[in-house]
Amino acid sequence: MTSEMRWPTIKPYGGPVGGWGSAKSVAEITVRERVPIKQPKLLATQNKPEGYMCVSCAWAKPAKPHPLEFCENGAKATAWETTSRRADAAFFARHTLRELEHWPDHDLEEQGRLTQPMRWDAAADKYRPVEWAQAFAEIGKELRLLDPHQVDLYTSGRASLESSYMYQLFARMYGSNNLPDSSNMCHESSSVALPECIGTSVGTAILSDFENTDCIFYIGQNVGTSSPRLLHDLQDAVDRGVKIVTFNLLRERGLERFVNPQSPVQMLTGKQTKISSEYYQVNNGGDIAALFGVCKALIEADDVLKASGHSRVVGEDGKPKDPDNAAMVAFAASMASADKKHVLDHDFINEHTTGFEEFAQAARNHQWPELERVSGLSREQMVQAATIYAKSDAVMMVYGMGLTQHLMGVQNVHMICNLALLRGNIGKPGANICAVRGHSNVQGQRTVGITEKPGLVPLDKLSELYGFIPPRWTGRSTVETCEAIMNGQSRAFLGLGGNFLKAVPDTAVMEDGWRKLRLSVQIATKLNRSHVLHGEIAYLLPCLGRIEVDQQATGPQAVSIESSIAHFHGSRGKAKPASTELLSEPAIVAGIAKATLGETKVPWDAWVGNYAEIRNAIERTYPETFKDFNERMFKPGGIARPLPARERKWVTKSGKANFITPGKLFPEFATAGRTDVLHLATLRSNDQFNTTIYGYSDRFRGVEGTRRIVFMNEEDVGRLGFVDGDTVDVTTAIDDHILRMVSGLKIVSYSIPKSCCAAYFPETNPLFPLGHHDPKSKTPSYKLLPVRLSRSHLTPAG
């Protein structure tokens, strides 16, 4: 049933990201999924101006696309969705849901596309076909019997702007602000921290910044697995001589070497592009300390220049006068030699920021030995990074979930902003902050109202347009929805895509609560674990995928998506639908809304017949953001979302950009000082996207045939009494009287700092307590958890 091998193979991978390895991987999944022979023609339209937006990562459509504007993982996502495999009525007739509960996640999705609406039959414990009208009527009846406070409406990132707008409108007309979404679990730390610092909830970078930058600081994001198309922009930058300074827990191949599959020269000769000019491996959770070290070096070198000048920094022999501070003095001297009177941009700081003096003093007060211990970097490395930064006029800050999914995720993002503000690297060409989002349109759904925070939505405008009184109470985030499911406060869960149960923490406890729901409704393209576990009443509603032709009353429809760089792009499906019984996401949302709400001022049917009418409604609700939406929807390069911070206009309480000083360098754990405790981070393989597992290969890390792996520092392996290849159980080292364990993981020695370890998401999600999250953003700390290891009786695939 499963393709996971009982005896996996582990061997170092010497190749680059891209190249023939990527081409082979795409060919393999295309054959395995029995993709129609039209696949190459389909892929040729992916991320093109008149084509469809990739359903995996959130990177942008360029105005001038490459001949093939897709990556290995994007091609896998397309093959996965356009598979000829079908999870149809015959499949469900053969299997009870109790049986399917024991199937691996990969095998559930591998059954192929869902083909018709299904309702759980309690007597048979099977999904049985149901008519669409009947499903909508029964769902509406159940929802009307429930208090809206008891209902949670979840959205995954792949939902379009159109369906997301309709979904949030339905929720609020129903009376609920419980709109948890996948953003809560990934970049919510950005959504909280960036407004506090610079007055915008998203990054300020655009594609042209990569063309104009002098230097890129790349922090906590694995480009080779999570957003490979970004490698084209990084490669072009490197070819121009741009230095890429990387801070990351592991040495990831995508941040080291790249062979462009679209370059005949590189493919034929094997010539590789070196991506990172400097690569600093930071301790797990040591990001604040590392960034403070860079900031401290910048501030203290600036102090030296202001106080002394070049003549006082070095002697007549050219050597530093202060040998105990040689690195700092040398840094200051190098700036003075370049006729720089300051290291910091004091004009920018004075005109545009507040909080600098407090932050600068905190940086001065941090002692180098402590910064070195927490960050895992040497003083020389931090000063070296600061020197590169200071000698560059325009620096981009690129970061991902390696910073946001932490107990101090919000403060991590504060530090990104602090570093950028020191030299005015926001609001000028070639600089800016690039928060690389994971899932396609996970950013956009927030833009059109998918949020539990009513203050972020123009409720008065919705009330005016649709004649209802929106709820003003704060709804539930993803973590709070999990709590409500566990304690029985949530009675119904509606999922617009995603695999909620696998994505959230505390998996085992969550599954127990999930079974007690009165109603579970899942809008999906493929089967997953969130579907085979269910409430007392359960519906599985199959929808068209974004890649498929969406034929409605007025003809084929297009949808819109927001990218990581805050541009809106049109997307037009090209593939034949998997089944004639599929409905679009807008049609399903409208069907549930009409059955639940009855008569309203919302023209649900007209919207479903013509998505341009939905976009007109979005523009009426957000006129400044979506001006001339329909007319500009397929503009090459996309429609730029207005971002005041790009123009150095700060929509903050102070009216300026704010330096915000973290109160500490590292979270406080009760296990501090315990030599048997390691700090675990979760990872994705290059054979998965979020919770979707395409296969059991992680080529870049040399793993084949399994995902039951724990990566460890070689010295830690021996220190803890193990040898490479041992099978261990991993236990959460947080004492809350609940035993959390994942068993049967194989030890693999890897380039990772001491006292740190890493394992795959979502397999190790059961280890993470629900309360283990950033206190402000409530983002689960999937990148930092104290754990212990013990010998296991299970085999690695056990």
Long-range contacts (C-beta under 8 A, 24 or more apart in sequence): 1-103, 1-104, 1-107, 2-103, 2-104, 2-106, 2-107, 3-106, 3-695, 3-696, 4-104, 4-106, 4-696, 4-705, 4-706, 4-707, 4-797, 5-696, 5-704, 5-705, 5-706, 5-797, 6-795, 6-796, 6-797, 7-705, 7-796, 7-797, 8-696, 8-703, 8-704, 8-705, 8-706, 8-708, 8-746, 8-796, 8-797, 9-704, 9-705, 10-702, 10-703, 10-704, 10-709, 10-725, 10-746, 10-748, 11-702, 12-702, 13-253, 13-699, 13-700, 13-701, 13-702, 15-253, 15-259, 16-253, 16-256, 16-257, 16-258, 16-259, 16-272, 17-224, 17-228, 17-231, 17-253, 17-254, 17-257, 17-258, 17-259, 17-700, 18-72, 18-228, 18-231, 18-258, 18-259, 18-260, 18-261, 19-259, 19-261, 19-266, 19-267, 19-270, 20-267, 21-699, 22-71, 22-72, 22-261, 23-261, 25-72, 25-76, 25-686, 25-687, 25-697, 25-699, 26-72, 26-75, 26-76, 26-79, 29-75, 29-76, 29-79, 29-80, 29-694, 29-695, 30-75, 30-79, 32-695, 33-79, 33-80, 33-82, 33-83, 33-84, 33-85, 34-83, 34-84, 34-85, 35-79, 35-82, 35-83, 35-84, 36-82, 36-84, 38-575, 39-78, 39-79, 39-82, 42-78, 42-82, 42-547, 42-574, 42-575, 43-68, 43-70, 43-75, 43-78, 44-68, 45-574, 46-70, 46-74, 46-75, 46-78, 47-74, 47-229, 49-634, 49-636, 50-570, 50-572, 50-634, 51-571, 51-572, 51-574, 52-546, 52-547, 52-571, 52-572, 52-573, 52-574, 53-440, 53-441, 53-546, 53-561, 53-569, 53-571, 54-78, 54-440, 55-81, 55-158, 55-440, 55-545, 55-546, 55-547, 56-439, 56-440, 56-689, 57-226, 57-227, 57-228, 57-229, 57-438, 57-439, 57-440, 57-689, 58-157, 58-227, 58-436, 58-437, 58-438, 58-439, 58-440, 58-441, 58-442, 58-443, 58-562, 58-563, 58-564, 59-227, 59-229, 59-230, 59-436, 59-563, 59-564, 60-207, 60-563, 60-564, 60-565, 60-567, 60-569, 60-637, 60-638, 61-563, 61-567, 61-569, 61-637, 61-638, 62-207, 62-637, 63-207, 63-636, 63-637, 63-638, 64-636, 66-232, 66-262, 67-262, 68-261, 68-262, 69-229, 70-229, 71-228, 71-229, 71-231, 72-228, 72-686, 73-225, 73-228, 73-686, 73-689, 74-228, 74-229, 76-687, 76-689, 76-694, 77-689, 77-692, 78-547, 80-109, 80-526, 80-692, 80-694, 81-113, 81-525, 81-526, 81-545, 81-547, 82-545, 82-547, 82-575, 82-578, 83-112, 83-113, 84-112, 85-110, 85-111, 85-112, 85-113, 86-111, 86-112, 86-113, 86-115, 86-578, 86-579, 87-111, 87-112, 87-113, 87-114, 87-115, 87-526, 87-527, 88-114, 88-115, 88-116, 88-579, 89-115, 89-116, 89-118, 89-128, 89-129, 92-118, 92-126, 92-127, 92-128, 93-126, 95-126, 96-124, 96-125, 96-126, 97-125, 97-126, 97-127, 97-532, 97-533, 97-534, 98-125, 100-527, 100-532, 101-529, 101-532, 101-533, 103-532, 104-693, 105-499, 105-502, 105-528, 105-529, 105-691, 105-693, 105-762, 106-693, 106-694, 106-695, 106-696, 108-526, 108-527, 108-528, 108-529, 108-531, 108-532, 109-526, 109-527, 109-528, 109-692, 109-693, 111-526, 111-527, 112-526, 112-578, 113-525, 113-526, 113-542, 113-545, 113-578, 113-579, 114-524, 114-525, 114-526, 114-527, 114-540, 114-542, 114-578, 114-579, 115-542, 115-578, 115-579, 115-581, 115-582, 116-542, 116-579, 116-581, 117-539, 117-540, 117-541, 117-542, 117-581, 118-539, 118-540, 118-542, 119-537, 119-538, 119-539, 119-540, 120-534, 120-537, 120-538, 120-539, 120-540, 122-536, 127-538, 127-540, 130-539, 132-581, 132-583, 132-591, 133-591, 135-539, 135-541, 135-591, 136-591, 136-592, 136-594, 136-595, 137-595, 138-537, 138-539, 139-519, 139-521, 139-539, 139-592, 139-595, 139-596, 140-592, 140-594, 140-595, 140-596, 140-597, 141-595, 142-492, 142-518, 142-519, 142-537, 143-174, 143-492, 143-519, 143-592, 143-596, 144-596, 146-491, 146-492, 146-518, 146-519, 148-174, 148-175, 148-176, 148-178, 148-471, 149-176, 149-178, 149-489, 150-489, 150-490, 150-491, 150-492, 151-176, 151-178, 151-490, 151-491, 151-492, 151-493, 151-494, 152-176, 152-178, 152-180, 152-476, 152-481, 152-484, 152-485, 152-490, 152-492, 152-493, 152-494, 153-178, 153-179, 153-180, 153-494, 153-496, 154-179, 154-180, 154-181, 154-478, 154-481, 154-493, 154-494, 154-495, 154-496, 154-498, 154-500, 155-179, 155-180, 155-181, 155-182, 155-445, 155-450, 155-496, 155-497, 155-498, 156-181, 156-182, 156-439, 156-442, 156-495, 156-496, 156-497, 156-498, 157-181, 157-182, 157-183, 157-437, 157-438, 157-439, 157-440, 157-441, 157-442, 157-445, 157-497, 157-498, 158-439, 158-440, 158-441, 158-497, 158-498, 158-546, 159-441, 159-445, 159-496, 159-497, 159-585, 160-441, 160-444, 160-546, 160-559, 160-560, 160-561, 160-571, 160-585, 161-441, 161-444, 161-445, 161-447, 161-448, 161-559, 161-560, 161-561, 161-562, 161-568, 161-615, 161-618, 162-559, 162-560, 162-585, 162-586, 162-611, 162-614, 162-615, 162-618, 163-496, 163-559, 163-584, 163-585, 163-586, 163-589, 164-441, 164-444, 164-445, 164-448, 164-449, 164-450, 164-496, 165-448, 165-449, 165-614, 165-617, 165-618, 165-621, 166-586, 166-589, 166-590, 166-593, 166-604, 166-607, 166-614, 167-450, 167-496, 167-589, 168-448, 168-449, 168-450, 168-451, 168-457, 169-449, 169-462, 169-466, 169-593, 169-602, 170-589, 170-592, 170-593, 170-596, 170-597, 172-449, 172-457, 172-459, 172-462, 172-468, 172-470, 172-471, 173-466, 173-468, 173-470, 173-593, 173-597, 173-600, 173-602, 174-593, 174-596, 174-597, 175-471, 176-471, 176-475, 177-452, 177-454, 177-471, 177-473, 177-474, 177-475, 178-452, 178-475, 178-476, 178-481, 178-490, 179-449, 179-450, 179-451, 179-452, 179-475, 180-452, 180-475, 180-476, 180-477, 180-478, 180-480, 180-481, 181-442, 181-445, 181-446, 181-450, 181-451, 181-478, 182-439, 182-442, 182-478, 182-498, 182-503, 182-690, 183-442, 183-443, 183-445, 183-446, 183-450, 184-477, 184-478, 184-479, 184-778, 184-779, 185-405, 185-478, 185-503, 185-504, 185-779, 185-780, 185-782, 186-401, 186-404, 186-405, 186-437, 186-438, 186-439, 186-442, 186-779, 187-401, 187-404, 187-435, 187-437, 187-438, 187-442, 187-443, 187-779, 188-404, 188-409, 188-477, 188-774, 188-777, 188-778, 188-779, 189-403, 189-404, 189-405, 189-406, 189-409, 189-410, 189-412, 189-413, 189-774, 189-776, 189-777, 189-779, 190-404, 190-413, 190-435, 191-446, 191-777, 192-410, 192-413, 192-776, 192-777, 193-409, 193-410, 193-411, 193-412, 193-413, 193-414, 193-417, 193-660, 193-777, 194-413, 194-417, 194-433, 194-435, 195-651, 195-652, 196-414, 196-652, 196-658, 196-660, 197-413, 197-414, 197-417, 197-418, 197-421, 197-652, 197-657, 197-658, 197-659, 197-660, 198-417, 198-426, 198-433, 198-645, 198-650, 198-652, 198-657, 198-658, 199-644, 199-645, 199-649, 199-650, 199-651, 199-652, 199-657, 200-643, 200-644, 200-645, 200-651, 201-446, 202-435, 202-443, 202-566, 202-641, 202-643, 203-432, 203-433, 203-434, 203-435, 203-564, 203-565, 203-566, 204-426, 204-427, 204-432, 204-433, 204-566, 204-643, 204-645, 204-646, 205-396, 205-398, 205-432, 205-433, 205-434, 205-565, 206-432, 206-565, 206-566, 206-567, 206-640, 206-646, 207-233, 207-565, 207-637, 208-429, 209-394, 209-396, 209-429, 209-430, 209-431, 209-432, 209-434, 210-234, 210-236, 210-237, 210-396, 211-236, 211-237, 211-430, 212-394, 212-429, 212-430, 213-237, 213-242, 213-394, 213-395, 213-396, 213-430, 213-431, 214-242, 214-243, 214-392, 214-393, 214-394, 214-395, 214-430, 215-242, 215-243, 215-244, 215-245, 215-388, 215-389, 215-392, 215-394, 215-395, 215-396, 216-242, 216-243, 216-244, 216-245, 216-395, 216-396, 216-398, 217-245, 217-247, 217-385, 217-389, 217-395, 217-396, 217-397, 217-398, 217-419, 218-244, 218-245, 218-246, 218-247, 218-248, 218-255, 218-276, 218-398, 218-399, 219-246, 219-247, 219-248, 219-287, 219-291, 219-397, 219-398, 219-399, 219-400, 219-402, 219-403, 219-416, 220-247, 220-248, 220-249, 220-287, 220-399, 220-400, 220-401, 220-402, 220-403, 220-404, 220-412, 220-783, 221-248, 221-398, 221-399, 221-400, 221-401, 221-402, 221-436, 222-248, 222-250, 222-252, 222-254, 222-255, 222-400, 222-402, 222-683, 222-684, 223-252, 223-254, 223-255, 223-275, 223-436, 224-252, 224-253, 224-254, 224-255, 224-258, 224-686, 224-700, 225-252, 225-254, 225-684, 225-685, 225-686, 225-700, 226-400, 226-401, 226-436, 226-438, 226-684, 227-436, 227-564, 228-254, 230-436, 231-258, 231-260, 231-275, 232-260, 234-258, 234-275, 235-260, 235-273, 235-275, 238-273, 238-274, 238-275, 239-273, 243-277, 243-278, 243-388, 243-392, 244-275, 244-276, 244-277, 244-278, 245-276, 245-277, 245-278, 245-280, 245-385, 245-388, 245-389, 246-275, 246-276, 246-278, 246-279, 246-280, 247-280, 247-282, 247-287, 247-290, 247-291, 247-385, 248-279, 248-280, 248-281, 248-282, 248-402, 249-281, 249-282, 249-283, 249-284, 249-402, 249-681, 249-752, 249-753, 249-756, 249-758, 249-783, 250-281, 250-683, 250-711, 250-750, 250-751, 250-752, 250-758, 251-279, 251-281, 251-751, 252-700, 253-700, 253-701, 254-700, 255-279, 277-388, 278-384, 278-385, 278-388, 280-377, 280-381, 280-385, 281-376, 281-751, 281-752, 281-753, 282-375, 282-376, 282-377, 282-753, 283-374, 283-375, 283-376, 283-679, 283-753, 283-755, 283-756, 284-679, 284-680, 284-681, 284-753, 284-756, 284-783, 284-784, 285-374, 285-406, 285-407, 285-408, 285-666, 285-667, 285-679, 285-783, 285-784, 286-374, 286-375, 286-376, 286-377, 286-665, 286-666, 287-375, 287-402, 287-403, 287-406, 287-412, 287-415, 288-374, 288-408, 288-411, 288-412, 288-415, 288-662, 288-664, 288-665, 288-666, 289-366, 289-370, 289-371, 289-374, 289-375, 289-665, 289-666, 290-371, 290-375, 290-376, 290-377, 290-382, 291-415, 291-416, 291-418, 291-419, 292-362, 292-363, 292-366, 292-371, 292-415, 292-662, 292-665, 293-366, 293-368, 293-371, 293-372, 293-375, 293-377, 293-379, 293-382, 293-383, 293-386, 294-382, 294-385, 294-386, 294-389, 294-419, 295-359, 295-363, 295-386, 295-415, 295-418, 295-419, 295-422, 296-363, 296-364, 296-366, 296-368, 296-371, 296-382, 297-327, 297-328, 297-331, 297-382, 297-383, 297-385, 297-386, 297-387, 298-343, 298-344, 298-386, 298-389, 298-390, 298-422, 298-423, 299-343, 299-344, 299-360, 299-363, 299-364, 299-422, 300-328, 300-363, 300-364, 301-328, 301-331, 301-332, 301-335, 301-343, 301-386, 301-390, 302-332, 302-342, 302-343, 302-344, 303-364, 304-328, 304-329, 304-332, 305-332, 305-335, 305-336, 305-340, 305-341, 305-342, 305-343, 306-342, 308-332, 309-336, 310-336, 310-337, 327-379, 327-380, 327-383, 328-383, 331-383, 331-386, 331-387, 331-390, 334-387, 334-391, 335-390, 335-391, 338-391, 340-390, 343-390, 343-423, 344-422, 344-423, 345-422, 345-423, 345-424, 347-424, 348-421, 348-423, 348-424, 349-421, 349-422, 349-424, 352-421, 352-424, 352-648, 352-650, 352-656, 352-657, 353-421, 353-656, 353-657, 353-658, 353-659, 354-654, 354-656, 354-657, 354-658, 354-659, 355-658, 355-659, 355-660, 355-661, 356-421, 356-659, 358-659, 358-661, 359-418, 359-659, 359-660, 359-661, 362-661, 366-665, 370-665, 371-665, 374-665, 374-666, 376-753, 376-754, 389-419, 389-423, 390-423, 393-430, 394-425, 394-428, 394-429, 394-430, 394-431, 395-420, 395-423, 395-425, 395-430, 395-431, 396-425, 396-430, 396-431, 396-432, 396-433, 396-434, 397-425, 397-432, 397-433, 397-434, 398-434, 398-436, 399-433, 399-434, 399-435, 399-436, 400-435, 400-436, 400-438, 401-438, 401-782, 401-783, 402-681, 402-783, 404-777, 404-779, 405-682, 405-779, 405-780, 405-781, 405-782, 405-783, 405-784, 406-667, 406-774, 406-779, 406-781, 406-783, 406-784, 407-667, 407-772, 407-773, 407-774, 407-775, 407-781, 407-784, 408-662, 408-664, 408-666, 408-667, 408-774, 409-774, 409-777, 409-779, 409-781, 410-774, 410-776, 410-777, 411-660, 411-662, 411-663, 414-660, 414-661, 414-662, 415-662, 417-657, 417-659, 417-660, 418-659, 418-660, 418-661, 421-657, 421-659, 426-645, 426-648, 426-657, 427-645, 427-646, 427-647, 427-648, 432-646, 434-564, 434-565, 435-564, 436-564, 437-563, 437-564, 438-690, 439-690, 440-561, 441-561, 441-562, 443-562, 443-563, 443-564, 443-566, 444-560, 444-561, 444-562, 444-568, 447-562, 447-622, 447-625, 447-641, 448-618, 448-621, 448-622, 449-621, 452-476, 452-477, 452-480, 458-621, 458-622, 461-620, 461-621, 462-621, 465-601, 465-617, 465-620, 465-621, 466-600, 466-601, 466-602, 467-600, 467-601, 468-600, 468-601, 477-778, 478-504, 478-778, 479-504, 479-505, 479-770, 479-773, 479-778, 479-780, 480-778, 482-506, 482-510, 482-513, 482-770, 483-770, 485-510, 485-513, 485-514, 485-516, 485-517, 486-510, 486-512, 486-513, 486-770, 487-513, 488-513, 488-516, 490-517, 491-517, 491-518, 491-519, 492-517, 492-518, 492-519, 492-520, 492-521, 492-535, 493-517, 493-519, 493-520, 493-521, 493-535, 494-521, 494-523, 494-592, 495-520, 495-521, 495-522, 495-523, 495-524, 495-530, 496-523, 496-585, 496-589, 497-523, 497-524, 497-525, 497-585, 498-530, 498-691, 499-528, 499-529, 499-530, 499-690, 499-691, 499-692, 500-530, 501-529, 501-530, 501-533, 502-528, 502-529, 502-530, 502-691, 502-762, 502-765, 503-690, 503-691, 503-762, 503-765, 504-765, 504-770, 504-780, 505-765, 505-768, 505-769, 505-770, 505-772, 505-773, 505-780, 505-782, 506-740, 506-765, 506-766, 506-768, 506-769, 506-770, 507-762, 507-765, 507-766, 508-740, 508-766, 509-738, 509-770, 510-770, 521-592, 523-585, 523-588, 523-589, 525-578, 528-691, 541-583, 541-588, 542-579, 542-581, 542-582, 542-583, 543-582, 543-583, 543-584, 543-585, 543-588, 544-573, 544-577, 544-582, 544-583, 544-584, 544-585, 545-573, 545-575, 545-578, 546-571, 546-573, 547-573, 547-574, 547-575, 548-573, 548-574, 548-575, 548-576, 548-577, 548-578, 548-582, 549-573, 549-574, 549-575, 549-576, 549-577, 550-584, 552-584, 552-587, 552-608, 552-609, 552-610, 552-611, 553-608, 553-609, 553-610, 554-609, 554-610, 557-584, 557-610, 557-611, 558-611, 558-633, 558-634, 559-611, 560-615, 560-629, 560-633, 562-641, 563-638, 566-640, 566-641, 566-643, 567-637, 567-638, 567-639, 567-640, 567-641, 568-626, 568-629, 568-633, 568-638, 568-639, 568-641, 569-638, 569-639, 570-633, 570-634, 584-608, 586-611, 586-614, 667-784, 669-733, 669-734, 669-786, 670-734, 670-735, 671-733, 671-734, 671-786, 674-733, 675-719, 676-720, 676-788, 677-733, 677-755, 677-786, 677-787, 677-788, 678-712, 678-716, 678-755, 678-756, 678-757, 678-786, 678-787, 678-788, 678-789, 679-755, 679-756, 679-757, 679-784, 679-785, 679-786, 679-787, 680-730, 680-756, 680-757, 680-758, 680-759, 680-764, 680-767, 680-784, 680-785, 680-786, 680-787, 681-756, 681-757, 681-758, 681-782, 681-783, 681-784, 681-785, 682-758, 682-759, 682-760, 682-761, 682-762, 682-764, 682-765, 682-782, 682-783, 683-711, 683-758, 683-759, 683-760, 683-761, 684-760, 684-761, 685-760, 691-762, 701-748, 701-750, 703-748, 705-797, 706-746, 706-796, 706-797, 707-760, 707-763, 708-744, 708-745, 708-746, 708-763, 708-796, 708-797, 708-798, 709-745, 709-746, 709-748, 709-759, 709-760, 709-796, 710-745, 710-746, 710-747, 710-748, 710-757, 710-758, 710-759, 710-789, 711-748, 711-749, 711-750, 711-752, 711-757, 711-758, 711-759, 712-747, 712-748, 712-749, 712-750, 712-752, 712-757, 713-749, 713-750, 713-752, 713-753, 713-754, 713-755, 713-756, 713-757, 714-749, 715-754, 716-754, 716-755, 716-757, 717-747, 717-749, 720-789, 722-747, 722-789, 722-791, 723-747, 724-748, 724-749, 726-791, 727-791, 727-792, 727-794, 727-795, 727-796, 727-798, 728-789, 728-790, 728-791, 728-792, 729-789, 729-790, 729-791, 729-792, 729-794, 730-759, 730-764, 730-767, 730-787, 730-788, 730-789, 731-767, 731-787, 731-788, 731-789, 731-790, 732-767, 732-768, 732-769, 732-785, 732-786, 732-787, 733-786, 733-787, 733-788, 734-769, 734-772, 734-785, 734-786, 736-769, 736-771, 738-769, 740-766, 740-767, 740-768, 740-769, 741-766, 741-767, 742-766, 742-767, 743-792, 743-794, 743-798, 744-792, 744-794, 744-795, 744-796, 744-797, 744-798, 745-792, 745-796, 746-796, 757-787, 757-789
